[in-house]
Amino acid sequence: MSRTPRQGRGRNGSATAPLQPPSQRYRFVAPRRGRAVLMGLLLAAIVFTAFAAYSAATEIESRPWIITSVASALAAVALWALLQSSIPQVVTIENSIIEITNRGHSERFDLADPTVEILGRDGEIAFRCYDGRFSIVRARDVQWKVFTDVVMHYQHHADRKAEERKERYSR
């Protein structure tokens, strides 16, 4: 059985199905278990603020309810700020472009571009272009197998482009 260039090999050396190009778009959102707790506390603080404000408006002795409603409103604002500061990392891959958004900052890289530096180590891959800062994607934040398959697919294209460029300029 002859092996085509797009065909892989299994563990025992037998031919496997041809390698398929990745689909056009992937989106990974990092799980943040603490966000669910913060959202629950925020909802409770809003409901309690509404109850305290209603009680302050309807009761004769309203001063304790006014203080309680202001305190719970401040707690709701603090919880909202905590919730906004814990926005999870989002990794989007469309064709060969990867966009990593983390804490309001977004980085874009072309995985098929040989100038993009990709470093991998146990459970994380870092991307950098030229002398910029690294953007790190951790295994726990994405579906690791799918993510690495897509990155390696485009890395193969980048390696091929680098070889072609090297060959073109070495003449």
Buried (B, 14 or more C-beta within 10 A) or exposed (E): EEEEEEEEEEEEEEEEEEBEEBEEEBEBBBEBEEBEEBEEBBEBBBEBBEBBBEBBEEEEEBEEBBEBBBBBBEBBEEBBEBBEEEBBBBBBBEBBBBBBBBEEEEBEBBBBBBEBBBEEEEEBBBBBBEEEEBBBBBBEBBEBEBBBEBBBBBBEBBEEBEEEEEEEEEE
